[in-house]
């Protein structure tokens, strides 16, 4: 409701008036309802009282007539009885009379004839009003005049009532009312009687009390009134409706009425009147809801009209307010809006003398003053804007030059680095003395460190320029954690630091994220932890917090002073001036997390270590964790992680899980425990350069001779043919005369650069023998824009300098798969089947031979002792040593025996002897 109240003053006033008018209308309707209710209540009481009085008066007349007829008949009997007895012969009985004898009657037929004759004489005098008169002869029976009963059952009820009068004791000349009796139809019967004391003859008239509800149906009530007839003792004699529990409860509360009265019984109204004849009472009971319903009918007829009038009145008020207030206010707002849009010449109409007119005149004066001030301010703003635009242009130009300079520096640094790292990789694979190998390792480490600095500078520059794009994909989380931990484990081992990783059970196995950038964040945080921790350890914890993935890096290092904790995420900030590094690791990690809608939180105490928490939102498409089940023997350090995955670890030695790196490589631990549960051999993760099994013809295009030589040597080291070209034109010329499997194209070259050369190579006009040859860019520019340009130019892939031997081998394998898919014929690579062991290094051969024979002797000892775990551990070591040495035949034979033992079949003595012979053959 708040926006509605704030939207329009007119609407607000109309709403308030509407509420007031509706409230007044509801109040008036309530009062009207009250007075209508009380009036209707009184009206219905009066109507029912009048109806009841009419019914009682009518019945009283019938009762008076019956008493009068009874006394008259008794007088006629006394007068004519003696006279008729003296007549001879006695008169014949009247045919309109009927005699009903008593069972014990004496048979005085003369008496019976006289009674019938007298009753006939009496009835014939007024047949309409004297029917159902009777004479009761106590010793003979009952004589009836014109009995009106049409059914035998009704007659039987009537006779039963009359015969019950036989025992009545009355004074001579008095009238007596019999008790009430119900006939077969539920009507009440009663008789008025008079008795001759001398003869015991009883004269009277029988009455039937029928429907006493009168004209109540004409009242048109929702509930029909209930008429009830009660005796003086409170006995219910008759009711116009079926007797219910509610009616009985009302009758219990209704007092006896010696005289007429009306009252209210909880939810009902009651009116009661007594009869003058029998000691009966007639009452009418009406539910109060009938009054309410009748009033509601009236309301339903009047409310639509009154409500329509109210709505019409509201509409009239609204139109008046709109005309007098809403329209002027709208004109004021439109004028102000027009001035806001730039039309400063419009003014408000100030012709009115009321409050709105005074507001308009004050506003016009204010607007004139503001226009004068605005012109002065506009001149100042114009001047400042011109100066700011010039400063912005200069800043953007400087920023653009900075980006170009960084890209140029990157290219200039990466190009010699490519040669340095390539040469060092080739040198490391040659025959060197131990001291020379150590120096090569130092050089490779320094070159990698220099490459890391260049990468950090470039990454920060791309983030600042907004050129960094995220590449989300479905990623296995555990291998990603392994990759991050493997980047620090050597440096951590050198400092004797304890590494550990824990993954919570509710962390998904597959997550939709940018694996490269998440790994970069972890590597930066873990690298800082190793750098600034001298004692203790480093722990990586991964858990789920609602819809967030939390990765926590904890260390026991030096800690960060409180004065630096707010600045540590700013670029080039270092806590200590003598610390190594360039101060970009944490800023890059923080900005990468922000790009992924996440954040990095930090808590640290000086001297106690630091804790960095990376919070990233979980995207759609996550795969729930798959829990493992089973019981396994494992070192105590692995128990917490195994329990979180659903395992039941048992403390003990297990050679298959004894590798120390399993404490901080959760991916490798998960694969190892899965293989253990399946009964498979746990494979080592040691990976050497995978040599392509096919020999490719490669064209290297680069204007720098050193780069051509280094790349050519790397290709020949991997067993491939290589030709080189110093320019794009020379490469096109070679393409017209030779078919190549791969072109490694430098991007920046004088005259015809790599992009233009690729476009011409793909063109049909150049008549290249194989225009679809895979072309891979060799570029020192790591910017995404450079990679996109290469793709649009027609290149299939790109390698960023410096290129390692492993990267080159992976790319060659990928190109070989493309060429085979194209149906190109490829020659086998002879280098793919050469052992990794240098056959000319006799010292290394002798050491390897001795190590293999020592392992074989240990296997024989375990075989004699029937030590299954021991022999499996020895065979596993033997298999790894043979695999690293390139002795594939020996490795496959050891692996076969290992599987045999795991399946429950013990190896024979001959099997072990065959291993010794195979070792001897490899070194002869």
SULSULVEN-V126262 format. One record per residue. N is the residue number from 1. RES is the residue in one letter. PHI is phi in whole degrees, 0 to 359 (none if undefined). Layout:
n=N res=RES phi=PHI
n=N res=RES phi=PHI
This chain:
n=1 res=X phi=none
n=2 res=X phi=298
n=3 res=X phi=299
n=4 res=X phi=297
n=5 res=X phi=292
n=6 res=X phi=270
n=7 res=X phi=280
n=8 res=X phi=214
n=9 res=X phi=293
n=10 res=X phi=299
n=11 res=X phi=298
n=12 res=X phi=293
n=13 res=X phi=295
n=14 res=X phi=298
n=15 res=X phi=297
n=16 res=X phi=295
n=17 res=X phi=297
n=18 res=X phi=300
n=19 res=X phi=298
n=20 res=X phi=294
n=21 res=X phi=292
n=22 res=X phi=295
n=23 res=X phi=296
n=24 res=X phi=297
n=25 res=X phi=296
n=26 res=X phi=295
n=27 res=X phi=295
n=28 res=X phi=293
n=29 res=X phi=294
n=30 res=X phi=295
n=31 res=X phi=297
n=32 res=X phi=299
n=33 res=X phi=297
n=34 res=X phi=298
n=35 res=X phi=293
n=36 res=X phi=295
n=37 res=X phi=296
n=38 res=X phi=295
n=39 res=X phi=295
n=40 res=X phi=295
n=41 res=X phi=299
n=42 res=X phi=294
n=43 res=X phi=298
n=44 res=X phi=294
n=45 res=X phi=299
n=46 res=X phi=296
n=47 res=X phi=297
n=48 res=X phi=292
n=49 res=X phi=296
n=50 res=X phi=295
n=51 res=X phi=296
n=52 res=X phi=293
n=53 res=X phi=296
n=54 res=X phi=298
n=55 res=X phi=296
n=56 res=X phi=295
n=57 res=X phi=297
n=58 res=X phi=297
n=59 res=X phi=292
n=60 res=X phi=299
n=61 res=X phi=297
n=62 res=X phi=297
n=63 res=X phi=294
n=64 res=X phi=297
n=65 res=X phi=298
n=66 res=X phi=296
n=67 res=X phi=295
n=68 res=X phi=294
n=69 res=X phi=296
n=70 res=X phi=296
n=71 res=X phi=293
n=72 res=X phi=294
n=73 res=X phi=296
n=74 res=X phi=293
n=75 res=X phi=296
n=76 res=X phi=297
n=77 res=X phi=299
n=78 res=X phi=296
n=79 res=X phi=285
n=80 res=X phi=266
n=81 res=X phi=295
n=82 res=X phi=289
n=83 res=X phi=293
n=84 res=X phi=293
n=85 res=X phi=288
n=86 res=X phi=271
n=87 res=X phi=287
n=88 res=X phi=221
n=89 res=X phi=281
n=90 res=X phi=293
n=91 res=X phi=293
n=92 res=X phi=284
n=93 res=X phi=291
n=94 res=X phi=288
n=95 res=X phi=290
n=96 res=X phi=270
n=97 res=X phi=246
n=98 res=X phi=224
n=99 res=X phi=250
n=100 res=X phi=238
n=101 res=X phi=285
n=102 res=X phi=281
n=103 res=X phi=298
n=104 res=X phi=256
n=105 res=X phi=297
n=106 res=X phi=274
n=107 res=X phi=87
n=108 res=X phi=277
n=109 res=X phi=289
n=110 res=X phi=296
n=111 res=X phi=297
n=112 res=X phi=293
n=113 res=X phi=294
n=114 res=X phi=297
n=115 res=X phi=297
n=116 res=X phi=292
n=117 res=X phi=294
n=118 res=X phi=295
n=119 res=X phi=295
n=120 res=X phi=294
n=121 res=X phi=300
n=122 res=X phi=293
n=123 res=X phi=289
n=124 res=X phi=292
n=125 res=X phi=295
n=126 res=X phi=206
n=127 res=X phi=299
n=128 res=X phi=289
n=129 res=X phi=260
n=130 res=X phi=251
n=131 res=X phi=290
n=132 res=X phi=65
n=133 res=X phi=282
n=134 res=X phi=207
n=135 res=X phi=235
n=136 res=X phi=257
n=137 res=X phi=265
n=138 res=X phi=299
n=139 res=X phi=258
n=140 res=X phi=235
n=141 res=X phi=163
n=142 res=X phi=237
n=143 res=X phi=251
n=144 res=X phi=248
n=145 res=X phi=250
n=146 res=X phi=44
n=147 res=X phi=296
n=148 res=X phi=268
n=149 res=X phi=288
n=150 res=X phi=266
n=151 res=X phi=241
n=152 res=X phi=298
n=153 res=X phi=296
n=154 res=X phi=296
n=155 res=X phi=297
n=156 res=X phi=296
n=157 res=X phi=297
n=158 res=X phi=294
n=159 res=X phi=296
n=160 res=X phi=300
n=161 res=X phi=296
n=162 res=X phi=291
n=163 res=X phi=292
n=164 res=X phi=290
n=165 res=X phi=281
n=166 res=X phi=301
n=167 res=X phi=266
n=168 res=X phi=292
n=169 res=X phi=247
n=170 res=X phi=228
n=171 res=X phi=282
n=172 res=X phi=297
n=173 res=X phi=88
n=174 res=X phi=275
n=175 res=X phi=263
n=176 res=X phi=222
n=177 res=X phi=255
n=178 res=X phi=286
n=179 res=X phi=288
n=180 res=X phi=283
n=181 res=X phi=226
n=182 res=X phi=264
n=183 res=X phi=267
n=184 res=X phi=294
n=185 res=X phi=261
n=186 res=X phi=85
n=187 res=X phi=277
n=188 res=X phi=266
n=189 res=X phi=243
n=190 res=X phi=211
n=191 res=X phi=228
n=192 res=X phi=262
n=193 res=X phi=228
n=194 res=X phi=226
n=195 res=X phi=237
n=196 res=X phi=269
n=197 res=X phi=292
n=198 res=X phi=287
n=199 res=X phi=264
n=200 res=X phi=79
n=201 res=X phi=288
n=202 res=X phi=240
n=203 res=X phi=249
n=204 res=X phi=188
n=205 res=X phi=223
n=206 res=X phi=268
n=207 res=X phi=238
n=208 res=X phi=245
n=209 res=X phi=272
n=210 res=X phi=266
n=211 res=X phi=285
n=212 res=X phi=258
n=213 res=X phi=282
n=214 res=X phi=61
n=215 res=X phi=259
n=216 res=X phi=296
n=217 res=X phi=291
n=218 res=X phi=286
n=219 res=X phi=286
n=220 res=X phi=55
n=221 res=X phi=260
n=222 res=X phi=290
n=223 res=X phi=237
n=224 res=X phi=289
n=225 res=X phi=296
n=226 res=X phi=256
n=227 res=X phi=263
n=228 res=X phi=229
n=229 res=X phi=246
n=230 res=X phi=238
n=231 res=X phi=276
n=232 res=X phi=295
n=233 res=X phi=273
n=234 res=X phi=91
n=235 res=X phi=285
n=236 res=X phi=284
n=237 res=X phi=263
n=238 res=X phi=199
n=239 res=X phi=214
n=240 res=X phi=281
n=241 res=X phi=226
n=242 res=X phi=299
n=243 res=X phi=287
n=244 res=X phi=242
n=245 res=X phi=297
n=246 res=X phi=298
n=247 res=X phi=292
n=248 res=X phi=299
n=249 res=X phi=295
n=250 res=X phi=293
n=251 res=X phi=293
n=252 res=X phi=295
n=253 res=X phi=277
n=254 res=X phi=281
n=255 res=X phi=286
n=256 res=X phi=291
n=257 res=X phi=246
n=258 res=X phi=283
n=259 res=X phi=215
n=260 res=X phi=295
n=261 res=X phi=200
n=262 res=X phi=228
n=263 res=X phi=205
n=264 res=X phi=241
n=265 res=X phi=243
n=266 res=X phi=51
n=267 res=X phi=257
n=268 res=X phi=216
n=269 res=X phi=257
n=270 res=X phi=222
n=271 res=X phi=232
n=272 res=X phi=227
n=273 res=X phi=219
n=274 res=X phi=269
n=275 res=X phi=269
n=276 res=X phi=276
n=277 res=X phi=277
n=278 res=X phi=300
n=279 res=X phi=277
n=280 res=X phi=246
n=281 res=X phi=224
n=282 res=X phi=250
n=283 res=X phi=233
n=284 res=X phi=237
n=285 res=X phi=239
n=286 res=X phi=233
n=287 res=X phi=297
n=288 res=X phi=295
n=289 res=X phi=296
n=290 res=X phi=294
n=291 res=X phi=293
n=292 res=X phi=299
n=293 res=X phi=298
n=294 res=X phi=293
n=295 res=X phi=292
n=296 res=X phi=295
n=297 res=X phi=299
n=298 res=X phi=294
n=299 res=X phi=296
n=300 res=X phi=297
n=301 res=X phi=277
n=302 res=X phi=260
n=303 res=X phi=300
n=304 res=X phi=305
n=305 res=X phi=290
n=306 res=X phi=294
n=307 res=X phi=294
n=308 res=X phi=299
n=309 res=X phi=295
n=310 res=X phi=299
n=311 res=X phi=298
n=312 res=X phi=296
n=313 res=X phi=295
n=314 res=X phi=298
n=315 res=X phi=298
n=316 res=X phi=297
n=317 res=X phi=298
n=318 res=X phi=299
n=319 res=X phi=296
n=320 res=X phi=296
n=321 res=X phi=295
n=322 res=X phi=298
n=323 res=X phi=287
n=324 res=X phi=273
n=325 res=X phi=236
n=326 res=X phi=297
n=327 res=X phi=296
n=328 res=X phi=300
n=329 res=X phi=295
n=330 res=X phi=295
n=331 res=X phi=296
n=332 res=X phi=298
n=333 res=X phi=295
n=334 res=X phi=296
n=335 res=X phi=295
n=336 res=X phi=294
n=337 res=X phi=297
n=338 res=X phi=297
n=339 res=X phi=290
n=340 res=X phi=294
n=341 res=X phi=277
n=342 res=X phi=118
n=343 res=X phi=272
n=344 res=X phi=277
n=345 res=X phi=274
n=346 res=X phi=284
n=347 res=X phi=229
n=348 res=X phi=283
n=349 res=X phi=287
n=350 res=X phi=245
n=351 res=X phi=279
n=352 res=X phi=283
n=353 res=X phi=259
n=354 res=X phi=271
n=355 res=X phi=299
n=356 res=X phi=296
n=357 res=X phi=295
n=358 res=X phi=293
n=359 res=X phi=298
n=360 res=X phi=298
n=361 res=X phi=295
n=362 res=X phi=294
n=363 res=X phi=291
n=364 res=X phi=298
n=365 res=X phi=293
n=366 res=X phi=297
n=367 res=X phi=294
n=368 res=X phi=298
n=369 res=X phi=295
n=370 res=X phi=294
n=371 res=X phi=296
n=372 res=X phi=295
n=373 res=X phi=292
n=374 res=X phi=296
n=375 res=X phi=296
n=376 res=X phi=295
n=377 res=X phi=293
n=378 res=X phi=297
n=379 res=X phi=297
n=380 res=X phi=293
n=381 res=X phi=296
n=382 res=X phi=301
n=383 res=X phi=295
n=384 res=X phi=294
n=385 res=X phi=296
n=386 res=X phi=299
n=387 res=X phi=293
n=388 res=X phi=294
n=389 res=X phi=299
n=390 res=X phi=295
n=391 res=X phi=294
n=392 res=X phi=295
n=393 res=X phi=298
n=394 res=X phi=292
n=395 res=X phi=293
n=396 res=X phi=295
n=397 res=X phi=296
n=398 res=X phi=293
n=399 res=X phi=295
n=400 res=X phi=296
n=401 res=X phi=297
n=402 res=X phi=297
n=403 res=X phi=299
n=404 res=X phi=297
n=405 res=X phi=293
n=406 res=X phi=296
n=407 res=X phi=297
n=408 res=X phi=294
n=409 res=X phi=298
n=410 res=X phi=302
n=411 res=X phi=295
n=412 res=X phi=293
n=413 res=X phi=280
n=414 res=X phi=292
n=415 res=X phi=297
n=416 res=X phi=292
n=417 res=X phi=297
n=418 res=X phi=301
n=419 res=X phi=293
n=420 res=X phi=297
n=421 res=X phi=289
n=422 res=X phi=295
n=423 res=X phi=296
n=424 res=X phi=294
n=425 res=X phi=295
n=426 res=X phi=292
n=427 res=X phi=296
n=428 res=X phi=293
n=429 res=X phi=272
n=430 res=X phi=269
n=431 res=X phi=278
n=432 res=X phi=233
n=433 res=X phi=285
n=434 res=X phi=307
n=435 res=X phi=295
n=436 res=X phi=293
n=437 res=X phi=300
n=438 res=X phi=295
n=439 res=X phi=295
n=440 res=X phi=297
n=441 res=X phi=299
n=442 res=X phi=298
n=443 res=X phi=295
n=444 res=X phi=295
n=445 res=X phi=294
n=446 res=X phi=294
n=447 res=X phi=295
n=448 res=X phi=295
n=449 res=X phi=295
n=450 res=X phi=297
n=451 res=X phi=295
n=452 res=X phi=296
n=453 res=X phi=296
n=454 res=X phi=299
n=455 res=X phi=298
n=456 res=X phi=297
n=457 res=X phi=298
n=458 res=X phi=293
n=459 res=X phi=299
n=460 res=X phi=295
n=461 res=X phi=296
n=462 res=X phi=293
n=463 res=X phi=294
n=464 res=X phi=296
n=465 res=X phi=277
n=466 res=X phi=76
n=467 res=X phi=264
n=468 res=X phi=278
n=469 res=X phi=248
n=470 res=X phi=270
n=471 res=X phi=238
n=472 res=X phi=281
n=473 res=X phi=203
n=474 res=X phi=289
n=475 res=X phi=234
n=476 res=X phi=285
n=477 res=X phi=285
n=478 res=X phi=297
n=479 res=X phi=300
n=480 res=X phi=297
n=481 res=X phi=296
n=482 res=X phi=300
n=483 res=X phi=299
n=484 res=X phi=293
n=485 res=X phi=291
n=486 res=X phi=293
n=487 res=X phi=286
n=488 res=X phi=241
n=489 res=X phi=293
n=490 res=X phi=292
n=491 res=X phi=295
n=492 res=X phi=293
n=493 res=X phi=295
n=494 res=X phi=297
n=495 res=X phi=263
n=496 res=X phi=57
n=497 res=X phi=268
n=498 res=X phi=269
n=499 res=X phi=256
n=500 res=X phi=208
n=501 res=X phi=222
n=502 res=X phi=224
n=503 res=X phi=246
n=504 res=X phi=296
n=505 res=X phi=293
n=506 res=X phi=267
n=507 res=X phi=282
n=508 res=X phi=297
n=509 res=X phi=281
n=510 res=X phi=240
n=511 res=X phi=224
n=512 res=X phi=273
n=513 res=X phi=201
n=514 res=X phi=271
n=515 res=X phi=299
n=516 res=X phi=298
n=517 res=X phi=283
n=518 res=X phi=294
n=519 res=X phi=298
n=520 res=X phi=296
n=521 res=X phi=298
n=522 res=X phi=296
n=523 res=X phi=296
n=524 res=X phi=296
n=525 res=X phi=292
n=526 res=X phi=293
n=527 res=X phi=298
n=528 res=X phi=295
n=529 res=X phi=298
n=530 res=X phi=293
n=531 res=X phi=297
n=532 res=X phi=254
n=533 res=X phi=240
n=534 res=X phi=255
n=535 res=X phi=223
n=536 res=X phi=96
n=537 res=X phi=196
n=538 res=X phi=229
n=539 res=X phi=232
n=540 res=X phi=247
n=541 res=X phi=241
n=542 res=X phi=240
n=543 res=X phi=215
n=544 res=X phi=252
n=545 res=X phi=235
n=546 res=X phi=68
n=547 res=X phi=264
n=548 res=X phi=241
n=549 res=X phi=260
n=550 res=X phi=250
n=551 res=X phi=241
n=552 res=X phi=247
n=553 res=X phi=249
n=554 res=X phi=242
n=555 res=X phi=222
n=556 res=X phi=247
n=557 res=X phi=276
n=558 res=X phi=286
n=559 res=X phi=83
n=560 res=X phi=239
n=561 res=X phi=300
n=562 res=X phi=299
n=563 res=X phi=291
n=564 res=X phi=256
n=565 res=X phi=292
n=566 res=X phi=276
n=567 res=X phi=252
n=568 res=X phi=294
n=569 res=X phi=269
n=570 res=X phi=275
n=571 res=X phi=292
n=572 res=X phi=65
n=573 res=X phi=263
n=574 res=X phi=233
n=575 res=X phi=294
n=576 res=X phi=237
n=577 res=X phi=297
n=578 res=X phi=269
n=579 res=X phi=291
n=580 res=X phi=283
n=581 res=X phi=107
n=582 res=X phi=247
n=583 res=X phi=72
n=584 res=X phi=246
n=585 res=X phi=299
n=586 res=X phi=293
n=587 res=X phi=302
n=588 res=X phi=295
n=589 res=X phi=299
n=590 res=X phi=295
n=591 res=X phi=289
n=592 res=X phi=296
n=593 res=X phi=297
n=594 res=X phi=295
n=595 res=X phi=298
n=596 res=X phi=267
n=597 res=X phi=62
n=598 res=X phi=240
n=599 res=X phi=201
n=600 res=X phi=237
n=601 res=X phi=251
n=602 res=X phi=226
n=603 res=X phi=222
n=604 res=X phi=205
n=605 res=X phi=232
n=606 res=X phi=300
n=607 res=X phi=86
n=608 res=X phi=244
n=609 res=X phi=105
n=610 res=X phi=226
n=611 res=X phi=221
n=612 res=X phi=247
n=613 res=X phi=242
n=614 res=X phi=263
n=615 res=X phi=248
n=616 res=X phi=234
n=617 res=X phi=290
n=618 res=X phi=280
n=619 res=X phi=275
n=620 res=X phi=292
n=621 res=X phi=94
n=622 res=X phi=289
n=623 res=X phi=254
n=624 res=X phi=298
n=625 res=X phi=295
n=626 res=X phi=260
n=627 res=X phi=283
n=628 res=X phi=262
n=629 res=X phi=227
n=630 res=X phi=140
n=631 res=X phi=243
n=632 res=X phi=217
n=633 res=X phi=273
n=634 res=X phi=207
n=635 res=X phi=299
n=636 res=X phi=298
n=637 res=X phi=294
n=638 res=X phi=263
n=639 res=X phi=297
n=640 res=X phi=299
n=641 res=X phi=293
n=642 res=X phi=294
n=643 res=X phi=296
n=644 res=X phi=294
n=645 res=X phi=270
n=646 res=X phi=98
n=647 res=X phi=278
n=648 res=X phi=243
n=649 res=X phi=283
n=650 res=X phi=239
n=651 res=X phi=292
n=652 res=X phi=164
n=653 res=X phi=272
n=654 res=X phi=225
n=655 res=X phi=303
n=656 res=X phi=286
n=657 res=X phi=239
n=658 res=X phi=269
n=659 res=X phi=290
n=660 res=X phi=295
n=661 res=X phi=291
n=662 res=X phi=294
n=663 res=X phi=289
n=664 res=X phi=234
n=665 res=X phi=244
n=666 res=X phi=295
n=667 res=X phi=295
n=668 res=X phi=293
n=669 res=X phi=297
n=670 res=X phi=296
n=671 res=X phi=294
n=672 res=X phi=295
n=673 res=X phi=292
n=674 res=X phi=294
n=675 res=X phi=292
n=676 res=X phi=297
n=677 res=X phi=295
n=678 res=X phi=274
n=679 res=X phi=80
n=680 res=X phi=265
n=681 res=X phi=280
n=682 res=X phi=280
n=683 res=X phi=276
n=684 res=X phi=284
n=685 res=X phi=267
n=686 res=X phi=300
n=687 res=X phi=227
n=688 res=X phi=257
n=689 res=X phi=295
n=690 res=X phi=275
n=691 res=X phi=278
n=692 res=X phi=295
n=693 res=X phi=285
n=694 res=X phi=242
n=695 res=X phi=272
n=696 res=X phi=256
n=697 res=X phi=261
n=698 res=X phi=242
n=699 res=X phi=253
n=700 res=X phi=257
n=701 res=X phi=245
n=702 res=X phi=200
n=703 res=X phi=278
n=704 res=X phi=263
n=705 res=X phi=294
n=706 res=X phi=298
n=707 res=X phi=297
n=708 res=X phi=297
n=709 res=X phi=293
n=710 res=X phi=295
n=711 res=X phi=297
n=712 res=X phi=297
n=713 res=X phi=293
n=714 res=X phi=298
n=715 res=X phi=293
n=716 res=X phi=293
n=717 res=X phi=298
n=718 res=X phi=269
n=719 res=X phi=91
n=720 res=X phi=243
n=721 res=X phi=280
n=722 res=X phi=219
n=723 res=X phi=237
n=724 res=X phi=229
n=725 res=X phi=221
n=726 res=X phi=271
n=727 res=X phi=209
n=728 res=X phi=291
n=729 res=X phi=297
n=730 res=X phi=296
n=731 res=X phi=296
n=732 res=X phi=294
n=733 res=X phi=296
n=734 res=X phi=293
n=735 res=X phi=293
n=736 res=X phi=283
n=737 res=X phi=244
n=738 res=X phi=225
n=739 res=X phi=257
n=740 res=X phi=249
n=741 res=X phi=272
n=742 res=X phi=204
n=743 res=X phi=239
n=744 res=X phi=263
n=745 res=X phi=249
n=746 res=X phi=288
n=747 res=X phi=277
n=748 res=X phi=264
n=749 res=X phi=220
n=750 res=X phi=291
n=751 res=X phi=63
n=752 res=X phi=259
n=753 res=X phi=282
n=754 res=X phi=294
n=755 res=X phi=294
n=756 res=X phi=295
n=757 res=X phi=298
n=758 res=X phi=296
n=759 res=X phi=298
n=760 res=X phi=289
n=761 res=X phi=298
n=762 res=X phi=284
n=763 res=X phi=284
n=764 res=X phi=288
n=765 res=X phi=292
n=766 res=X phi=280
n=767 res=X phi=57
n=768 res=X phi=289
n=769 res=X phi=298
n=770 res=X phi=227
n=771 res=X phi=290
n=772 res=X phi=265
n=773 res=X phi=304
n=774 res=X phi=300
n=775 res=X phi=241
n=776 res=X phi=244
n=777 res=X phi=283
n=778 res=X phi=251
n=779 res=X phi=227
n=780 res=X phi=268
n=781 res=X phi=269
n=782 res=X phi=268
n=783 res=X phi=290
n=784 res=X phi=300
n=785 res=X phi=298
n=786 res=X phi=294
n=787 res=X phi=293
n=788 res=X phi=292
n=789 res=X phi=298
n=790 res=X phi=297
n=791 res=X phi=295
n=792 res=X phi=294
n=793 res=X phi=287
n=794 res=X phi=114
n=795 res=X phi=282
n=796 res=X phi=274
n=797 res=X phi=199
n=798 res=X phi=214
n=799 res=X phi=238
n=800 res=X phi=268
n=801 res=X phi=290
n=802 res=X phi=280
n=803 res=X phi=258
n=804 res=X phi=274
n=805 res=X phi=296
n=806 res=X phi=293
n=807 res=X phi=298
n=808 res=X phi=296
n=809 res=X phi=295
n=810 res=X phi=297
n=811 res=X phi=295
n=812 res=X phi=295
n=813 res=X phi=297
n=814 res=X phi=296
n=815 res=X phi=293
n=816 res=X phi=299
n=817 res=X phi=296
n=818 res=X phi=294
n=819 res=X phi=295
n=820 res=X phi=295
n=821 res=X phi=294
n=822 res=X phi=279
n=823 res=X phi=86
n=824 res=X phi=280
n=825 res=X phi=275
n=826 res=X phi=239
n=827 res=X phi=274
n=828 res=X phi=296
n=829 res=X phi=265
n=830 res=X phi=293
n=831 res=X phi=289
n=832 res=X phi=293
n=833 res=X phi=254
n=834 res=X phi=277
n=835 res=X phi=294
n=836 res=X phi=286
n=837 res=X phi=282
n=838 res=X phi=286
n=839 res=X phi=290
n=840 res=X phi=276
n=841 res=X phi=272
n=842 res=X phi=292
n=843 res=X phi=298
n=844 res=X phi=294
n=845 res=X phi=297
n=846 res=X phi=296
n=847 res=X phi=296
n=848 res=X phi=293
n=849 res=X phi=299
n=850 res=X phi=296
n=851 res=X phi=298
n=852 res=X phi=293
n=853 res=X phi=291
n=854 res=X phi=297
n=855 res=X phi=295
n=856 res=X phi=295
n=857 res=X phi=297
n=858 res=X phi=297
n=859 res=X phi=295
n=860 res=X phi=296
n=861 res=X phi=297
n=862 res=X phi=295
n=863 res=X phi=294
n=864 res=X phi=295
n=865 res=X phi=276
n=866 res=X phi=56
n=867 res=X phi=269
n=868 res=X phi=295
n=869 res=X phi=298
n=870 res=X phi=295
n=871 res=X phi=291
n=872 res=X phi=295
n=873 res=X phi=295
n=874 res=X phi=291
n=875 res=X phi=296
n=876 res=X phi=297
n=877 res=X phi=294
n=878 res=X phi=296
n=879 res=X phi=295
n=880 res=X phi=295
n=881 res=X phi=294
n=882 res=X phi=293
n=883 res=X phi=295
n=884 res=X phi=293
n=885 res=X phi=270
n=886 res=X phi=82
n=887 res=X phi=270
n=888 res=X phi=294
n=889 res=X phi=297
n=890 res=X phi=295
n=891 res=X phi=299
n=892 res=X phi=293
n=893 res=X phi=293
n=894 res=X phi=294
n=895 res=X phi=297
n=896 res=X phi=295
n=897 res=X phi=292
n=898 res=X phi=297
n=899 res=X phi=295
n=900 res=X phi=298
n=901 res=X phi=293
n=902 res=X phi=294
n=903 res=X phi=281
n=904 res=X phi=101
n=905 res=X phi=255
n=906 res=X phi=285
n=907 res=X phi=284
n=908 res=X phi=267
n=909 res=X phi=296
n=910 res=X phi=295
n=911 res=X phi=298
n=912 res=X phi=293
n=913 res=X phi=296
n=914 res=X phi=298
n=915 res=X phi=296
n=916 res=X phi=297
n=917 res=X phi=296
n=918 res=X phi=293
n=919 res=X phi=295
n=920 res=X phi=296
n=921 res=X phi=294
n=922 res=X phi=294
n=923 res=X phi=244
n=924 res=X phi=261
